[in-house]
């Protein structure tokens, strides 16, 4: 039985009451869209945490908050308690889009407590627009990935996190290559400090994941990425034998030229299992 709660607007009323309906709920989806997120504060997030902790049968948790100003690290520190309490989780999707008050401390608290779920199969983290995030907590993320050996889907979105550098990606790539059960991989980083070094380390990881079926690499508006970086990814594509879907976004990478496209096109044409391709190289 799948029970889906979609919480909008009256998050402090309907949403919290809905969470008390049954502790046998297995799948929970909470949405707080952009126009109503001013209702969501650290205090109300703590109320949600209190309700969530009793859902001992929960297998899938999807939290999507488009948050501008209302949630701080203190709210995330309390929310991380949910991850410790809900030991049956197999799928976690956490989106704190545009969390302008969120810093390394809040992000690290979430990452740390994910380690209580070594049997997790699906992990999606979206901190797009996290202006205050730095490279520091990504070392912790790497250590967490080392524990999550049963992951089949990993989605990381750090678009418009402009303080991030190649070091952030480097800290997770080493462990990504050891996730041999991984079938779906999606990475998005958007920072003027991301360079070809990130694509070079990513290509090394991809060579260790030949059974991937879905690959999304999105690095828009990274002006330090050049043809050399894309060439590294092109070479890595030759190792795949079961890839079905590819989505690459290198739009507004101003140092890319058409020279990178010819070898990429040839590599893609050699992937006989490929069913869907989306390439963005617009400028």
C-alpha atoms as an extended CHARMM CRD file, in Angstrom:
* protein
*
       283  EXT
         1         1  UNK       CA              0.0000000000        0.0000000000        0.0000000000  PROA      1               0.0000000000
         2         2  UNK       CA              1.3550000000        3.4240000000       -0.9920000000  PROA      2               0.0000000000
         3         3  UNK       CA              0.1570000000        6.4550000000        0.9660000000  PROA      3               0.0000000000
         4         4  UNK       CA              1.2070000000        9.8050000000       -0.4620000000  PROA      4               0.0000000000
         5         5  UNK       CA              0.8470000000       12.9870000000        1.5810000000  PROA      5               0.0000000000
         6         6  UNK       CA              1.3950000000       16.1960000000       -0.3690000000  PROA      6               0.0000000000
         7         7  UNK       CA              1.6070000000       19.1040000000        2.0350000000  PROA      7               0.0000000000
         8         8  UNK       CA              1.0020000000       22.5950000000        0.6640000000  PROA      8               0.0000000000
         9         9  UNK       CA              0.3420000000       25.9910000000        2.1580000000  PROA      9               0.0000000000
        10        10  UNK       CA             -1.1170000000       25.0300000000        5.5500000000  PROA      10              0.0000000000
        11        11  UNK       CA              1.9270000000       23.0480000000        6.4820000000  PROA      11              0.0000000000
        12        12  UNK       CA              1.4560000000       23.7850000000       10.1780000000  PROA      12              0.0000000000
        13        13  UNK       CA             -2.1430000000       22.5510000000       10.1670000000  PROA      13              0.0000000000
        14        14  UNK       CA             -3.1130000000       19.9850000000        7.5630000000  PROA      14              0.0000000000
        15        15  UNK       CA              0.3990000000       18.6300000000        7.0460000000  PROA      15              0.0000000000
        16        16  UNK       CA              1.1450000000       17.9070000000       10.6800000000  PROA      16              0.0000000000
        17        17  UNK       CA             -2.3030000000       16.3750000000       11.2310000000  PROA      17              0.0000000000
        18        18  UNK       CA             -1.8090000000       14.1770000000        8.1700000000  PROA      18              0.0000000000
        19        19  UNK       CA              1.4470000000       12.8270000000        9.5560000000  PROA      19              0.0000000000
        20        20  UNK       CA             -0.4340000000       11.5420000000       12.6200000000  PROA      20              0.0000000000
        21        21  UNK       CA             -2.8480000000        9.4020000000       10.5990000000  PROA      21              0.0000000000
        22        22  UNK       CA             -0.8990000000        6.1630000000       10.6940000000  PROA      22              0.0000000000
        23        23  UNK       CA              2.5100000000        4.9460000000       11.7510000000  PROA      23              0.0000000000
        24        24  UNK       CA              2.2520000000        2.2720000000        9.0330000000  PROA      24              0.0000000000
        25        25  UNK       CA              2.8820000000        4.7560000000        6.2260000000  PROA      25              0.0000000000
        26        26  UNK       CA              5.6250000000        3.4770000000        3.9160000000  PROA      26              0.0000000000
        27        27  UNK       CA              5.9580000000        6.3120000000        1.3960000000  PROA      27              0.0000000000
        28        28  UNK       CA              5.8180000000        9.9830000000        2.3070000000  PROA      28              0.0000000000
        29        29  UNK       CA              6.1720000000       13.0050000000        0.0230000000  PROA      29              0.0000000000
        30        30  UNK       CA              6.1050000000       16.4770000000        1.5750000000  PROA      30              0.0000000000
        31        31  UNK       CA              6.2020000000       19.5190000000       -0.6930000000  PROA      31              0.0000000000
        32        32  UNK       CA              6.4390000000       23.1390000000        0.3390000000  PROA      32              0.0000000000
        33        33  UNK       CA              6.4140000000       25.1840000000       -2.8910000000  PROA      33              0.0000000000
        34        34  UNK       CA              8.0220000000       28.5540000000       -3.3780000000  PROA      34              0.0000000000
        35        35  UNK       CA              4.9120000000       30.6660000000       -2.7560000000  PROA      35              0.0000000000
        36        36  UNK       CA              4.1700000000       29.1010000000        0.6310000000  PROA      36              0.0000000000
        37        37  UNK       CA              7.5880000000       28.5150000000        2.1310000000  PROA      37              0.0000000000
        38        38  UNK       CA              7.4100000000       31.6130000000        4.2920000000  PROA      38              0.0000000000
        39        39  UNK       CA              5.1630000000       29.4440000000        6.4880000000  PROA      39              0.0000000000
        40        40  UNK       CA              8.0600000000       27.0800000000        7.0670000000  PROA      40              0.0000000000
        41        41  UNK       CA             10.4310000000       28.0430000000        9.8670000000  PROA      41              0.0000000000
        42        42  UNK       CA             12.9110000000       26.1740000000       12.0230000000  PROA      42              0.0000000000
        43        43  UNK       CA             10.1890000000       25.8210000000       14.6630000000  PROA      43              0.0000000000
        44        44  UNK       CA              7.7180000000       24.2340000000       12.2580000000  PROA      44              0.0000000000
        45        45  UNK       CA             10.4500000000       22.0180000000       10.8430000000  PROA      45              0.0000000000
        46        46  UNK       CA             11.0170000000       20.7310000000       14.3830000000  PROA      46              0.0000000000
        47        47  UNK       CA              7.2930000000       19.9580000000       14.6060000000  PROA      47              0.0000000000
        48        48  UNK       CA              7.5520000000       17.9590000000       11.3850000000  PROA      48              0.0000000000
        49        49  UNK       CA             10.5470000000       16.0820000000       12.7950000000  PROA      49              0.0000000000
        50        50  UNK       CA              8.5770000000       15.1380000000       15.8840000000  PROA      50              0.0000000000
        51        51  UNK       CA              5.7850000000       13.6900000000       13.7450000000  PROA      51              0.0000000000
        52        52  UNK       CA              8.1270000000       11.9110000000       11.3280000000  PROA      52              0.0000000000
        53        53  UNK       CA             10.0720000000       10.1090000000       14.0280000000  PROA      53              0.0000000000
        54        54  UNK       CA              7.1100000000        7.8760000000       14.8360000000  PROA      54              0.0000000000
        55        55  UNK       CA              6.7740000000        6.5660000000       11.2570000000  PROA      55              0.0000000000
        56        56  UNK       CA              8.8090000000        3.4630000000       11.9530000000  PROA      56              0.0000000000
        57        57  UNK       CA              7.6880000000        1.6460000000        8.7820000000  PROA      57              0.0000000000
        58        58  UNK       CA              8.6770000000        4.4440000000        6.4160000000  PROA      58              0.0000000000
        59        59  UNK       CA             10.6780000000        3.2090000000        3.4290000000  PROA      59              0.0000000000
        60        60  UNK       CA             10.6210000000        6.2540000000        1.1640000000  PROA      60              0.0000000000
        61        61  UNK       CA             10.9880000000        9.8700000000        2.2870000000  PROA      61              0.0000000000
        62        62  UNK       CA             10.7650000000       12.7770000000       -0.1430000000  PROA      62              0.0000000000
        63        63  UNK       CA             11.1580000000       16.2670000000        1.3320000000  PROA      63              0.0000000000
        64        64  UNK       CA             11.0510000000       19.1970000000       -1.0870000000  PROA      64              0.0000000000
        65        65  UNK       CA             11.3330000000       22.7290000000        0.2890000000  PROA      65              0.0000000000
        66        66  UNK       CA             11.9720000000       25.7470000000       -1.9260000000  PROA      66              0.0000000000
        67        67  UNK       CA             13.4160000000       27.7900000000        0.8790000000  PROA      67              0.0000000000
        68        68  UNK       CA             14.7520000000       31.3170000000        0.7170000000  PROA      68              0.0000000000
        69        69  UNK       CA             15.2500000000       32.6340000000        4.2270000000  PROA      69              0.0000000000
        70        70  UNK       CA             13.2130000000       30.7210000000        6.7710000000  PROA      70              0.0000000000
        71        71  UNK       CA             15.2500000000       27.5720000000        7.4620000000  PROA      71              0.0000000000
        72        72  UNK       CA             18.6770000000       27.7460000000        9.0920000000  PROA      72              0.0000000000
        73        73  UNK       CA             21.3050000000       25.2290000000       10.1640000000  PROA      73              0.0000000000
        74        74  UNK       CA             19.4410000000       24.7960000000       13.4550000000  PROA      74              0.0000000000
        75        75  UNK       CA             16.4490000000       23.4170000000       11.5610000000  PROA      75              0.0000000000
        76        76  UNK       CA             18.6300000000       20.9680000000        9.6490000000  PROA      76              0.0000000000
        77        77  UNK       CA             20.3230000000       19.8130000000       12.8420000000  PROA      77              0.0000000000
        78        78  UNK       CA             16.9060000000       18.8170000000       14.1820000000  PROA      78              0.0000000000
        79        79  UNK       CA             15.8440000000       17.3230000000       10.8620000000  PROA      79              0.0000000000
        80        80  UNK       CA             18.8930000000       15.0570000000       10.8520000000  PROA      80              0.0000000000
        81        81  UNK       CA             17.3390000000       13.2910000000       13.8620000000  PROA      81              0.0000000000
        82        82  UNK       CA             14.7380000000       11.8700000000       11.4750000000  PROA      82              0.0000000000
        83        83  UNK       CA             17.4730000000       10.1020000000        9.5470000000  PROA      83              0.0000000000
        84        84  UNK       CA             18.6800000000        8.4450000000       12.7330000000  PROA      84              0.0000000000
        85        85  UNK       CA             15.1940000000        7.3590000000       13.8100000000  PROA      85              0.0000000000
        86        86  UNK       CA             13.8150000000        5.9740000000       10.5370000000  PROA      86              0.0000000000
        87        87  UNK       CA             15.9240000000        2.8550000000       10.1280000000  PROA      87              0.0000000000
        88        88  UNK       CA             13.6920000000        1.2550000000        7.4380000000  PROA      88              0.0000000000
        89        89  UNK       CA             14.3800000000        3.8920000000        4.8020000000  PROA      89              0.0000000000
        90        90  UNK       CA             15.4760000000        2.6510000000        1.3870000000  PROA      90              0.0000000000
        91        91  UNK       CA             14.8970000000        5.8620000000       -0.5570000000  PROA      91              0.0000000000
        92        92  UNK       CA             15.7000000000        9.4220000000        0.5550000000  PROA      92              0.0000000000
        93        93  UNK       CA             15.1290000000       12.5870000000       -1.4500000000  PROA      93              0.0000000000
        94        94  UNK       CA             16.0450000000       15.8370000000        0.2950000000  PROA      94              0.0000000000
        95        95  UNK       CA             15.6650000000       19.1720000000       -1.4470000000  PROA      95              0.0000000000
        96        96  UNK       CA             16.4460000000       22.4560000000        0.2840000000  PROA      96              0.0000000000
        97        97  UNK       CA             16.5660000000       24.5410000000       -2.8780000000  PROA      97              0.0000000000
        98        98  UNK       CA             17.7410000000       28.1370000000       -2.4600000000  PROA      98              0.0000000000
        99        99  UNK       CA             18.5980000000       27.7460000000        1.2090000000  PROA      99              0.0000000000
       100       100  UNK       CA             20.4160000000       31.0290000000        1.5620000000  PROA      100             0.0000000000
       101       101  UNK       CA             20.8980000000       30.7020000000        5.3240000000  PROA      101             0.0000000000
       102       102  UNK       CA             22.1810000000       27.1340000000        5.1770000000  PROA      102             0.0000000000
       103       103  UNK       CA             25.9050000000       26.6370000000        5.7280000000  PROA      103             0.0000000000
       104       104  UNK       CA             28.4120000000       23.7990000000        5.9050000000  PROA      104             0.0000000000
       105       105  UNK       CA             27.2920000000       22.9190000000        9.4500000000  PROA      105             0.0000000000
       106       106  UNK       CA             23.6940000000       22.1450000000        8.4610000000  PROA      106             0.0000000000
       107       107  UNK       CA             24.6860000000       20.2070000000        5.3680000000  PROA      107             0.0000000000
       108       108  UNK       CA             27.2660000000       18.1940000000        7.2890000000  PROA      108             0.0000000000
       109       109  UNK       CA             24.7220000000       17.2020000000        9.9490000000  PROA      109             0.0000000000
       110       110  UNK       CA             22.4830000000       15.6960000000        7.2440000000  PROA      110             0.0000000000
       111       111  UNK       CA             25.3870000000       13.9120000000        5.5490000000  PROA      111             0.0000000000
       112       112  UNK       CA             26.6900000000       12.4780000000        8.8030000000  PROA      112             0.0000000000
       113       113  UNK       CA             23.3850000000       10.9460000000        9.8580000000  PROA      113             0.0000000000
       114       114  UNK       CA             22.8450000000        9.2870000000        6.4790000000  PROA      114             0.0000000000
       115       115  UNK       CA             25.4820000000        6.8140000000        7.6570000000  PROA      115             0.0000000000
       116       116  UNK       CA             22.8320000000        5.0980000000        9.7770000000  PROA      116             0.0000000000
       117       117  UNK       CA             21.3520000000        3.6940000000        6.5290000000  PROA      117             0.0000000000
       118       118  UNK       CA             23.9460000000        1.3360000000        5.0110000000  PROA      118             0.0000000000
       119       119  UNK       CA             21.1960000000       -0.4630000000        3.0420000000  PROA      119             0.0000000000
       120       120  UNK       CA             19.9780000000        2.7290000000        1.3410000000  PROA      120             0.0000000000
       121       121  UNK       CA             19.2530000000        2.1960000000       -2.3730000000  PROA      121             0.0000000000
       122       122  UNK       CA             18.2770000000        5.6830000000       -3.5740000000  PROA      122             0.0000000000
       123       123  UNK       CA             19.7560000000        8.9920000000       -2.4280000000  PROA      123             0.0000000000
       124       124  UNK       CA             18.9280000000       12.3920000000       -3.8680000000  PROA      124             0.0000000000
       125       125  UNK       CA             20.2860000000       15.6310000000       -2.3600000000  PROA      125             0.0000000000
       126       126  UNK       CA             19.4600000000       19.0650000000       -3.7410000000  PROA      126             0.0000000000
       127       127  UNK       CA             21.1150000000       22.1280000000       -2.2450000000  PROA      127             0.0000000000
       128       128  UNK       CA             20.9210000000       24.2220000000       -5.4230000000  PROA      128             0.0000000000
       129       129  UNK       CA             21.3940000000       27.8800000000       -4.6410000000  PROA      129             0.0000000000
       130       130  UNK       CA             23.2780000000       27.1670000000       -1.4220000000  PROA      130             0.0000000000
       131       131  UNK       CA             25.3660000000       30.3080000000       -1.6230000000  PROA      131             0.0000000000
       132       132  UNK       CA             27.2070000000       29.6790000000        1.6430000000  PROA      132             0.0000000000
       133       133  UNK       CA             28.2960000000       26.0810000000        1.0130000000  PROA      133             0.0000000000
       134       134  UNK       CA             32.0420000000       25.4950000000        0.7010000000  PROA      134             0.0000000000
       135       135  UNK       CA             34.2140000000       22.4770000000       -0.1000000000  PROA      135             0.0000000000
       136       136  UNK       CA             34.6300000000       21.5600000000        3.5820000000  PROA      136             0.0000000000
       137       137  UNK       CA             31.6680000000       19.1680000000        4.1240000000  PROA      137             0.0000000000
       138       138  UNK       CA             32.2900000000       17.1970000000        0.9280000000  PROA      138             0.0000000000
       139       139  UNK       CA             35.0050000000       15.1970000000        2.6530000000  PROA      139             0.0000000000
       140       140  UNK       CA             32.2600000000       14.0580000000        5.0320000000  PROA      140             0.0000000000
       141       141  UNK       CA             30.0230000000       13.2390000000        2.0560000000  PROA      141             0.0000000000
       142       142  UNK       CA             32.7680000000       11.0360000000        0.6560000000  PROA      142             0.0000000000
       143       143  UNK       CA             32.9580000000        9.1150000000        3.9340000000  PROA      143             0.0000000000
       144       144  UNK       CA             29.1830000000        8.6530000000        3.8680000000  PROA      144             0.0000000000
       145       145  UNK       CA             29.2280000000        7.2730000000        0.3270000000  PROA      145             0.0000000000
       146       146  UNK       CA             31.8430000000        4.7660000000        1.4470000000  PROA      146             0.0000000000
       147       147  UNK       CA             29.2250000000        3.2640000000        3.7720000000  PROA      147             0.0000000000
       148       148  UNK       CA             26.2810000000        3.3370000000        1.3340000000  PROA      148             0.0000000000
       149       149  UNK       CA             27.4970000000        0.3840000000       -0.7160000000  PROA      149             0.0000000000
       150       150  UNK       CA             24.0280000000       -0.6960000000       -1.8690000000  PROA      150             0.0000000000
       151       151  UNK       CA             23.1550000000        2.5630000000       -3.6180000000  PROA      151             0.0000000000
       152       152  UNK       CA             21.5700000000        2.0650000000       -7.0150000000  PROA      152             0.0000000000
       153       153  UNK       CA             20.6410000000        5.7090000000       -7.6330000000  PROA      153             0.0000000000
       154       154  UNK       CA             22.6450000000        8.7730000000       -6.6010000000  PROA      154             0.0000000000
       155       155  UNK       CA             21.5840000000       12.3150000000       -7.4700000000  PROA      155             0.0000000000
       156       156  UNK       CA             23.5880000000       15.3120000000       -6.2440000000  PROA      156             0.0000000000
       157       157  UNK       CA             22.5430000000       18.8240000000       -7.2090000000  PROA      157             0.0000000000
       158       158  UNK       CA             24.7540000000       21.7250000000       -6.1610000000  PROA      158             0.0000000000
       159       159  UNK       CA             23.8740000000       24.1560000000       -8.9250000000  PROA      159             0.0000000000
       160       160  UNK       CA             24.5960000000       27.8060000000       -8.2090000000  PROA      160             0.0000000000
       161       161  UNK       CA             26.7960000000       26.9230000000       -5.2300000000  PROA      161             0.0000000000
       162       162  UNK       CA             29.4360000000       29.3650000000       -6.3270000000  PROA      162             0.0000000000
       163       163  UNK       CA             31.9730000000       28.7890000000       -3.5680000000  PROA      163             0.0000000000
       164       164  UNK       CA             32.5500000000       25.1700000000       -4.5760000000  PROA      164             0.0000000000
       165       165  UNK       CA             35.7880000000       24.1950000000       -6.3140000000  PROA      165             0.0000000000
       166       166  UNK       CA             37.3120000000       21.0720000000       -7.8670000000  PROA      166             0.0000000000
       167       167  UNK       CA             38.2150000000       19.9490000000       -4.3600000000  PROA      167             0.0000000000
       168       168  UNK       CA             34.5330000000       19.3560000000       -3.5160000000  PROA      168             0.0000000000
       169       169  UNK       CA             34.0930000000       16.9110000000       -6.3960000000  PROA      169             0.0000000000
       170       170  UNK       CA             37.4590000000       15.3050000000       -5.7290000000  PROA      170             0.0000000000
       171       171  UNK       CA             36.3820000000       14.4450000000       -2.1870000000  PROA      171             0.0000000000
       172       172  UNK       CA             33.4170000000       12.3740000000       -3.3980000000  PROA      172             0.0000000000
       173       173  UNK       CA             34.7910000000       10.8750000000       -6.6180000000  PROA      173             0.0000000000
       174       174  UNK       CA             37.0690000000        8.3980000000       -4.9090000000  PROA      174             0.0000000000
       175       175  UNK       CA             34.1400000000        6.7030000000       -3.1890000000  PROA      175             0.0000000000
       176       176  UNK       CA             31.7930000000        7.0050000000       -6.1710000000  PROA      176             0.0000000000
       177       177  UNK       CA             33.9860000000        4.6000000000       -8.0940000000  PROA      177             0.0000000000
       178       178  UNK       CA             33.4190000000        1.9330000000       -5.4380000000  PROA      178             0.0000000000
       179       179  UNK       CA             29.6190000000        1.9570000000       -5.6730000000  PROA      179             0.0000000000
       180       180  UNK       CA             29.4520000000       -1.1100000000       -7.8640000000  PROA      180             0.0000000000
       181       181  UNK       CA             25.6590000000       -1.4450000000       -7.5120000000  PROA      181             0.0000000000
       182       182  UNK       CA             25.0900000000        2.0370000000       -8.9610000000  PROA      182             0.0000000000
       183       183  UNK       CA             22.7680000000        2.1470000000      -11.9790000000  PROA      183             0.0000000000
       184       184  UNK       CA             21.7550000000        5.8160000000      -12.0760000000  PROA      184             0.0000000000
       185       185  UNK       CA             24.1710000000        8.6970000000      -11.4950000000  PROA      185             0.0000000000
       186       186  UNK       CA             23.3180000000       12.3870000000      -11.6980000000  PROA      186             0.0000000000
       187       187  UNK       CA             25.7600000000       15.1670000000      -10.7870000000  PROA      187             0.0000000000
       188       188  UNK       CA             25.1790000000       18.9000000000      -11.0800000000  PROA      188             0.0000000000
       189       189  UNK       CA             27.7470000000       21.4930000000      -10.0780000000  PROA      189             0.0000000000
       190       190  UNK       CA             27.7020000000       25.1250000000      -11.1200000000  PROA      190             0.0000000000
       191       191  UNK       CA             30.5770000000       27.3290000000      -10.0750000000  PROA      191             0.0000000000
       192       192  UNK       CA             33.0910000000       29.5320000000      -11.8150000000  PROA      192             0.0000000000
       193       193  UNK       CA             35.7650000000       27.6930000000       -9.8260000000  PROA      193             0.0000000000
       194       194  UNK       CA             35.0100000000       24.2700000000      -11.3480000000  PROA      194             0.0000000000
       195       195  UNK       CA             37.6290000000       23.3660000000      -13.9790000000  PROA      195             0.0000000000
       196       196  UNK       CA             38.7090000000       20.4890000000      -16.2210000000  PROA      196             0.0000000000
       197       197  UNK       CA             40.1810000000       18.8470000000      -13.1200000000  PROA      197             0.0000000000
       198       198  UNK       CA             36.6280000000       17.9530000000      -12.0260000000  PROA      198             0.0000000000
       199       199  UNK       CA             35.8750000000       16.2850000000      -15.3650000000  PROA      199             0.0000000000
       200       200  UNK       CA             39.1910000000       14.4370000000      -15.2830000000  PROA      200             0.0000000000
       201       201  UNK       CA             38.4590000000       12.9260000000      -11.8750000000  PROA      201             0.0000000000
       202       202  UNK       CA             34.8530000000       12.2020000000      -12.9110000000  PROA      202             0.0000000000
       203       203  UNK       CA             36.0640000000       10.3180000000      -15.9820000000  PROA      203             0.0000000000
       204       204  UNK       CA             38.2270000000        8.0920000000      -13.7950000000  PROA      204             0.0000000000
       205       205  UNK       CA             35.1860000000        7.2810000000      -11.6710000000  PROA      205             0.0000000000
       206       206  UNK       CA             33.0330000000        6.4680000000      -14.7030000000  PROA      206             0.0000000000
       207       207  UNK       CA             35.5700000000        3.9360000000      -15.9290000000  PROA      207             0.0000000000
       208       208  UNK       CA             34.8940000000        1.9870000000      -12.7170000000  PROA      208             0.0000000000
       209       209  UNK       CA             31.1190000000        1.9950000000      -13.2490000000  PROA      209             0.0000000000
       210       210  UNK       CA             30.6060000000        0.1120000000      -16.5390000000  PROA      210             0.0000000000
       211       211  UNK       CA             27.1020000000       -1.1040000000      -15.5700000000  PROA      211             0.0000000000
       212       212  UNK       CA             25.5710000000        2.3850000000      -15.3230000000  PROA      212             0.0000000000
       213       213  UNK       CA             22.2620000000        2.7270000000      -17.1760000000  PROA      213             0.0000000000
       214       214  UNK       CA             21.5720000000        6.4560000000      -16.6200000000  PROA      214             0.0000000000
       215       215  UNK       CA             24.2410000000        9.1620000000      -16.5840000000  PROA      215             0.0000000000
       216       216  UNK       CA             23.4780000000       12.8460000000      -16.0590000000  PROA      216             0.0000000000
       217       217  UNK       CA             26.3930000000       15.2790000000      -15.8960000000  PROA      217             0.0000000000
       218       218  UNK       CA             25.3980000000       18.9190000000      -15.6330000000  PROA      218             0.0000000000
       219       219  UNK       CA             28.0530000000       21.6370000000      -15.3570000000  PROA      219             0.0000000000
       220       220  UNK       CA             26.3930000000       24.7840000000      -16.7450000000  PROA      220             0.0000000000
       221       221  UNK       CA             28.0820000000       28.1770000000      -16.5580000000  PROA      221             0.0000000000
       222       222  UNK       CA             31.4910000000       26.7950000000      -15.6150000000  PROA      222             0.0000000000
       223       223  UNK       CA             33.7880000000       29.0020000000      -17.7390000000  PROA      223             0.0000000000
       224       224  UNK       CA             36.9600000000       27.1560000000      -16.7270000000  PROA      224             0.0000000000
       225       225  UNK       CA             35.7620000000       23.9150000000      -18.3700000000  PROA      225             0.0000000000
       226       226  UNK       CA             37.3740000000       23.4660000000      -21.7940000000  PROA      226             0.0000000000
       227       227  UNK       CA             37.4830000000       20.9570000000      -24.6550000000  PROA      227             0.0000000000
       228       228  UNK       CA             40.1020000000       18.9860000000      -22.7440000000  PROA      228             0.0000000000
       229       229  UNK       CA             37.6890000000       18.2660000000      -19.9160000000  PROA      229             0.0000000000
       230       230  UNK       CA             34.9140000000       17.1180000000      -22.2420000000  PROA      230             0.0000000000
       231       231  UNK       CA             37.4450000000       14.9210000000      -24.0380000000  PROA      231             0.0000000000
       232       232  UNK       CA             38.1280000000       13.1310000000      -20.7510000000  PROA      232             0.0000000000
       233       233  UNK       CA             34.4160000000       12.3180000000      -20.4050000000  PROA      233             0.0000000000
       234       234  UNK       CA             34.3210000000       11.2150000000      -24.0410000000  PROA      234             0.0000000000
       235       235  UNK       CA             37.0770000000        8.6970000000      -23.4220000000  PROA      235             0.0000000000
       236       236  UNK       CA             35.2780000000        7.3290000000      -20.3620000000  PROA      236             0.0000000000
       237       237  UNK       CA             32.1160000000        6.6680000000      -22.3920000000  PROA      237             0.0000000000
       238       238  UNK       CA             33.9270000000        3.9380000000      -24.2930000000  PROA      238             0.0000000000
       239       239  UNK       CA             33.8650000000        1.7030000000      -21.2070000000  PROA      239             0.0000000000
       240       240  UNK       CA             30.0540000000        1.4610000000      -21.0430000000  PROA      240             0.0000000000
       241       241  UNK       CA             28.1120000000       -1.4790000000      -22.4110000000  PROA      241             0.0000000000
       242       242  UNK       CA             24.6190000000       -0.9880000000      -20.9330000000  PROA      242             0.0000000000
       243       243  UNK       CA             24.1130000000        2.7860000000      -20.8200000000  PROA      243             0.0000000000
       244       244  UNK       CA             20.5630000000        3.7160000000      -21.8600000000  PROA      244             0.0000000000
       245       245  UNK       CA             20.1640000000        7.4180000000      -21.0520000000  PROA      245             0.0000000000
       246       246  UNK       CA             22.6150000000       10.3110000000      -21.2130000000  PROA      246             0.0000000000
       247       247  UNK       CA             22.0200000000       13.9300000000      -20.2430000000  PROA      247             0.0000000000
       248       248  UNK       CA             24.9710000000       16.3230000000      -20.5180000000  PROA      248             0.0000000000
       249       249  UNK       CA             24.6810000000       20.0380000000      -19.8330000000  PROA      249             0.0000000000
       250       250  UNK       CA             27.6910000000       22.2350000000      -20.5660000000  PROA      250             0.0000000000
       251       251  UNK       CA             25.6770000000       25.2950000000      -21.5520000000  PROA      251             0.0000000000
       252       252  UNK       CA             27.3520000000       28.6800000000      -21.1360000000  PROA      252             0.0000000000
       253       253  UNK       CA             30.7700000000       27.1140000000      -20.6410000000  PROA      253             0.0000000000
       254       254  UNK       CA             32.3590000000       29.8600000000      -22.6950000000  PROA      254             0.0000000000
       255       255  UNK       CA             35.6700000000       28.1120000000      -23.3350000000  PROA      255             0.0000000000
       256       256  UNK       CA             34.0700000000       25.1270000000      -25.0710000000  PROA      256             0.0000000000
       257       257  UNK       CA             34.1540000000       25.0080000000      -28.8770000000  PROA      257             0.0000000000
       258       258  UNK       CA             32.7150000000       22.7710000000      -31.5770000000  PROA      258             0.0000000000
       259       259  UNK       CA             35.9610000000       20.8220000000      -31.5460000000  PROA      259             0.0000000000
       260       260  UNK       CA             34.7100000000       18.9060000000      -28.5040000000  PROA      260             0.0000000000
       261       261  UNK       CA             31.5200000000       17.7550000000      -30.2170000000  PROA      261             0.0000000000
       262       262  UNK       CA             32.8690000000       15.5610000000      -33.0270000000  PROA      262             0.0000000000
       263       263  UNK       CA             34.6750000000       12.9890000000      -30.8420000000  PROA      263             0.0000000000
       264       264  UNK       CA             31.7700000000       13.0650000000      -28.3580000000  PROA      264             0.0000000000
       265       265  UNK       CA             29.2840000000       12.3110000000      -31.1340000000  PROA      265             0.0000000000
       266       266  UNK       CA             31.3970000000        9.3880000000      -32.3320000000  PROA      266             0.0000000000
       267       267  UNK       CA             31.6370000000        7.9800000000      -28.8150000000  PROA      267             0.0000000000
       268       268  UNK       CA             27.8790000000        8.2350000000      -28.3510000000  PROA      268             0.0000000000
       269       269  UNK       CA             27.1750000000        6.5270000000      -31.6560000000  PROA      269             0.0000000000
       270       270  UNK       CA             29.2150000000        3.5270000000      -30.5140000000  PROA      270             0.0000000000
       271       271  UNK       CA             26.9310000000        2.9390000000      -27.4900000000  PROA      271             0.0000000000
       272       272  UNK       CA             24.5440000000        0.3660000000      -28.9750000000  PROA      272             0.0000000000
       273       273  UNK       CA             22.3120000000        0.2040000000      -25.8710000000  PROA      273             0.0000000000
       274       274  UNK       CA             21.6740000000        3.9620000000      -25.8180000000  PROA      274             0.0000000000
       275       275  UNK       CA             17.9880000000        4.9500000000      -26.0140000000  PROA      275             0.0000000000
       276       276  UNK       CA             17.9350000000        8.6460000000      -25.0440000000  PROA      276             0.0000000000
       277       277  UNK       CA             20.4230000000       11.5110000000      -25.4760000000  PROA      277             0.0000000000
       278       278  UNK       CA             20.1520000000       15.1100000000      -24.3330000000  PROA      278             0.0000000000
       279       279  UNK       CA             23.1150000000       17.4150000000      -24.9780000000  PROA      279             0.0000000000
       280       280  UNK       CA             23.1900000000       21.1120000000      -24.0910000000  PROA      280             0.0000000000
       281       281  UNK       CA             26.1150000000       23.1450000000      -25.3170000000  PROA      281             0.0000000000
       282       282  UNK       CA             24.3630000000       26.4580000000      -25.9250000000  PROA      282             0.0000000000
       283       283  UNK       CA             26.1390000000       29.7480000000      -25.2750000000  PROA      283             0.0000000000
